[in-house]
Amino acid sequence: MPHPTLDPSGTTPTRDSVTPKISWKQYVADFVKAPRQARAALIGSLILVAISPSALSALTPFVAPAYAMKTGTPPPDAILLFVTLPLIISPIILPFVGRWVDWQGVRRIALPAVILYAIAMAAIPLGAGKTWLLGTLLVLASTFGFAASLGVVYKVISSWFPEHRGIGFGLIGVTSSLASAILSPAFQWLVNGDAPATPPAGSHPPAAPGGAPASAVHAPAPTVHPGVFMGLGWNDVYYVIAIAIAVLGIPAVLWLISEPKVAAASAAPKVLDANLPGVPFKQAIRTRSWIFILLLLTLASTGPVAIRQNAVAFFGQTGIDAATVSLGLSVLFGTSVAGLLVGGTILDRARHPWIVAVLIATVPVGLALALINSGSVALLYVSMALLGFETGAESALGPALIARYFGLKSFGALQGLFLAITGVALALAPYAVSEIKAVTGSYTAPLLTLVGLTVIAVVLAVLLPKYPRPWVPQVPAGAAAPGQQTVA
């Protein structure tokens, strides 16, 4: 029986047998020559990504501390409410949305989803007085948001641009990151205005009369000049977002989103579908390659998201104001675009897995710089840039490594399992950091822990096995004309 990570064809492919690299000029030319409906569908998909929960994650670093300050809620509980619960629960619906899209079509699913998304976002302020209701509305809004965006855009892009799925999926990440970079300072200003977003470093919410918990009272409003814009507050900003979702999302679904009509029967034999090369799912998850990939990318992902969601409080203790932090987050989201493009390009051309260690080594370095920062804005930007680069690179690392080591036979199942496991880490890391800080009174312990975990990730990347030979689809004799090149 051949080794599970070897080319099942038993032959070493020549350079001519590998899919030729396509230049950016060719991508642009193919887009320009694409049917009008295809171009519109791509634009509509990117609009839905720009208003998705992924892009609007730029809001939570400012909403959570503003909510905690106004209500006296402990910061870890605010992060649990606004970040952890929606991220853990909401993505569960995506596999079901995918099946509904296959059965009903993208527009029939996307339209009600985006309408419910806007309604749920507008309803979030109604739960201000009841934690259980607020949590439910946040989860519902995130659920409908994922259904209206990630639940449909991959199908749209795959259908219209089957030969350029890679760059199409990359545009999803680029759009999300760019939207977050632009929206970060905008959200900070809408929530806090020109007033301070958090109490001074080391202060605590006041205690209620009679020994009642601090959450029973509201923190006093800061004293500022009457002409200073105080922001909309954590709750009213959701009305603005809900209007934007409706104004942008509904027309995008009605007038832009579509999928090509497919003939009822096709004369072309499904040769490649029946002969996809690769490792079966059950066999793949028992390999050292899979275990190392899963562990290293899960550990590496904890640092950037934990810093991002705790950024206002963490850097605020060093004297850096929320407006400056919002620009730092814009740097993070902006460099994630560079990480996505550079990381994907490097992985396409690299012949050895050690390059993965180089790409994710930016995380412990960025965390260490954040930890030693005593109020330097320049150091804030440098640490955020390093963390952002890895965030983007990681978006390309997961699917690229899975395809490289295990082929396409079980790619969808492996990628889905990978996202499910790393998603839990992304949801829990910010809460864990905030909770440890609340217990210890300092961010030193949780950040040192993150540095240690991400160093372990780098070590695991160094220990990755050698890449197997490229996976080449097997075409039965007679299925292709003599001399015809088969492209995966």
Long-range contacts (C-beta under 8 A, 24 or more apart in sequence): 3-468, 4-279, 4-283, 4-284, 4-287, 5-279, 5-287, 5-289, 5-405, 5-406, 5-465, 5-468, 6-468, 6-469, 7-277, 7-468, 7-469, 7-470, 7-471, 7-472, 8-277, 8-471, 8-474, 9-277, 9-472, 9-474, 11-472, 12-469, 13-469, 13-470, 13-472, 16-485, 17-470, 17-472, 17-485, 17-486, 18-470, 19-487, 19-488, 21-348, 22-164, 27-164, 27-167, 30-161, 30-163, 30-164, 34-160, 34-161, 35-160, 37-160, 37-258, 37-260, 38-160, 38-161, 38-260, 40-255, 40-256, 40-258, 41-156, 41-157, 41-160, 41-256, 41-257, 41-258, 41-259, 42-156, 42-157, 42-160, 42-161, 42-168, 42-171, 43-252, 43-256, 44-156, 44-252, 44-253, 44-255, 44-256, 44-257, 45-152, 45-153, 45-156, 45-157, 45-172, 45-257, 46-153, 46-171, 46-172, 46-175, 47-248, 47-249, 47-252, 47-256, 48-110, 48-114, 48-148, 48-149, 48-152, 48-153, 48-249, 48-252, 48-253, 48-257, 49-149, 49-150, 49-153, 49-172, 49-175, 49-176, 49-179, 50-175, 50-176, 50-179, 50-248, 51-145, 51-149, 51-179, 51-244, 51-245, 51-248, 51-249, 52-145, 52-146, 52-148, 52-149, 52-150, 52-176, 53-86, 53-90, 53-141, 53-142, 53-145, 53-146, 53-149, 54-149, 54-150, 54-176, 54-180, 55-175, 55-176, 55-179, 55-180, 55-183, 56-145, 56-180, 56-183, 56-241, 57-180, 57-308, 58-179, 58-180, 58-181, 58-183, 58-184, 58-187, 58-329, 58-333, 59-183, 59-187, 59-191, 59-237, 59-241, 60-309, 61-184, 61-308, 61-309, 61-310, 61-311, 61-312, 61-325, 61-326, 61-329, 62-187, 62-188, 62-191, 62-192, 62-197, 62-234, 62-312, 62-322, 62-326, 63-187, 63-191, 63-234, 63-237, 64-309, 65-197, 65-198, 65-312, 65-313, 66-191, 66-192, 66-197, 66-233, 66-234, 67-234, 68-205, 69-197, 69-198, 69-199, 69-205, 69-219, 70-218, 70-219, 70-233, 70-234, 71-215, 71-218, 72-205, 72-206, 72-213, 72-214, 72-215, 72-216, 72-217, 72-218, 72-219, 73-215, 74-215, 74-438, 75-313, 75-434, 75-437, 75-438, 76-431, 76-434, 76-435, 76-437, 76-438, 79-309, 79-310, 79-430, 79-431, 79-434, 80-431, 81-131, 81-134, 81-135, 81-138, 82-138, 83-309, 83-427, 83-430, 83-431, 84-427, 84-428, 84-430, 84-431, 85-135, 85-138, 85-139, 85-427, 86-138, 86-139, 86-141, 86-142, 86-143, 87-142, 87-423, 87-426, 87-427, 88-423, 88-424, 88-427, 88-428, 89-139, 89-142, 89-143, 90-139, 90-142, 90-143, 90-145, 90-146, 91-146, 91-419, 91-420, 91-423, 93-143, 93-146, 93-147, 93-151, 94-146, 94-147, 94-150, 94-151, 95-416, 97-146, 97-147, 97-151, 97-152, 98-151, 98-155, 101-151, 101-152, 101-155, 102-155, 105-259, 106-152, 106-155, 106-156, 106-257, 106-258, 106-259, 107-253, 107-254, 107-257, 107-258, 109-147, 109-151, 109-152, 110-148, 110-151, 110-152, 110-253, 110-257, 111-250, 111-253, 111-254, 113-144, 113-147, 113-148, 113-151, 113-152, 114-144, 114-148, 114-245, 114-246, 114-249, 114-250, 114-252, 114-253, 115-246, 115-250, 116-140, 116-144, 116-148, 117-141, 117-144, 117-145, 117-147, 117-148, 117-245, 117-249, 118-242, 118-243, 118-245, 118-246, 118-249, 118-250, 119-242, 120-144, 121-145, 121-238, 121-241, 121-242, 121-245, 122-238, 122-239, 122-242, 122-243, 124-235, 124-238, 125-235, 125-236, 125-238, 125-239, 128-235, 148-249, 148-253, 152-257, 155-259, 156-257, 156-258, 156-259, 159-259, 159-260, 160-259, 160-260, 166-344, 169-399, 170-340, 170-341, 170-344, 170-396, 173-336, 173-337, 173-340, 173-392, 173-395, 173-396, 174-337, 174-340, 174-341, 177-333, 177-334, 177-336, 177-337, 177-340, 177-391, 177-392, 178-333, 178-334, 178-337, 180-329, 180-330, 180-333, 181-329, 181-330, 181-331, 181-332, 181-333, 181-334, 181-337, 182-330, 184-326, 184-327, 184-329, 184-330, 184-333, 185-323, 185-326, 185-327, 185-330, 187-237, 187-326, 188-322, 188-323, 188-325, 188-326, 189-229, 189-231, 189-323, 189-326, 190-231, 190-232, 190-237, 190-240, 191-231, 191-232, 191-233, 191-234, 191-237, 192-230, 192-231, 192-322, 192-323, 193-228, 193-229, 193-230, 193-231, 193-232, 194-224, 194-228, 194-229, 194-230, 194-231, 194-323, 195-222, 195-224, 195-228, 195-229, 195-230, 195-231, 196-222, 196-321, 196-322, 197-312, 197-316, 197-321, 197-322, 198-312, 198-313, 198-316, 198-322, 201-316, 201-317, 201-318, 201-319, 202-317, 269-479, 271-473, 271-475, 271-476, 271-479, 271-480, 272-473, 272-475, 272-486, 272-488, 275-473, 275-474, 275-475, 275-476, 276-407, 276-408, 276-409, 276-473, 277-407, 277-408, 277-409, 277-471, 277-472, 277-473, 277-474, 278-406, 278-407, 278-408, 278-409, 278-410, 278-411, 278-471, 279-405, 279-406, 279-407, 279-409, 279-410, 280-409, 280-410, 281-410, 281-413, 281-414, 284-406, 284-410, 284-414, 285-414, 285-417, 287-405, 287-406, 288-465, 289-405, 289-406, 289-464, 289-465, 290-405, 290-406, 290-414, 292-460, 292-461, 292-463, 292-464, 292-465, 293-398, 293-401, 293-402, 293-405, 293-418, 293-464, 294-418, 294-421, 294-422, 295-457, 295-460, 296-356, 296-360, 296-456, 296-457, 296-458, 296-460, 296-461, 296-464, 297-360, 297-394, 297-397, 297-398, 297-418, 297-422, 297-457, 298-421, 298-422, 298-425, 299-425, 299-453, 299-454, 299-456, 299-457, 299-460, 300-360, 300-363, 300-390, 300-394, 300-454, 300-457, 300-458, 301-391, 301-394, 301-422, 301-425, 301-426, 301-429, 302-425, 302-426, 302-429, 302-450, 302-453, 302-454, 303-363, 303-364, 303-366, 303-367, 303-387, 303-390, 303-429, 303-450, 303-451, 303-453, 303-454, 304-332, 304-363, 304-366, 304-387, 304-388, 304-390, 304-391, 305-391, 305-426, 305-429, 305-430, 306-429, 306-430, 306-432, 306-433, 306-446, 306-450, 307-366, 307-367, 307-370, 307-383, 307-384, 307-387, 308-332, 308-387, 308-430, 309-430, 309-434, 310-430, 310-433, 310-434, 310-437, 310-443, 313-434, 313-437, 314-370, 314-443, 315-370, 315-373, 315-380, 317-443, 318-373, 318-374, 318-375, 319-375, 320-375, 320-377, 320-380, 324-377, 324-380, 325-380, 327-381, 328-377, 328-380, 328-381, 328-384, 329-384, 331-381, 331-384, 331-385, 331-388, 332-384, 332-385, 332-387, 332-388, 332-391, 333-388, 334-388, 335-384, 335-385, 335-386, 335-388, 335-389, 335-392, 336-388, 336-389, 336-391, 336-392, 336-395, 337-392, 338-388, 338-389, 338-392, 339-388, 339-389, 339-390, 339-391, 339-392, 339-393, 339-394, 339-395, 340-392, 340-393, 340-395, 340-396, 341-392, 342-389, 342-392, 342-393, 343-392, 343-393, 343-394, 343-395, 343-396, 343-397, 344-396, 344-400, 347-396, 347-397, 347-400, 347-401, 347-404, 348-400, 351-467, 352-466, 352-467, 353-401, 353-461, 353-464, 353-465, 353-466, 353-467, 354-461, 354-462, 354-464, 356-397, 356-401, 356-461, 356-464, 357-458, 357-459, 357-461, 357-462, 359-390, 359-393, 359-397, 360-390, 360-393, 360-394, 360-397, 360-454, 360-457, 360-458, 360-461, 361-458, 362-386, 362-387, 362-389, 362-390, 363-387, 363-390, 363-454, 363-457, 364-451, 364-454, 364-455, 364-458, 366-390, 367-447, 367-450, 367-451, 367-454, 368-451, 370-447, 371-443, 371-444, 371-447, 371-448, 371-451, 398-422, 403-471, 404-467, 404-468, 405-465, 405-467, 405-468, 407-471, 408-471, 408-488
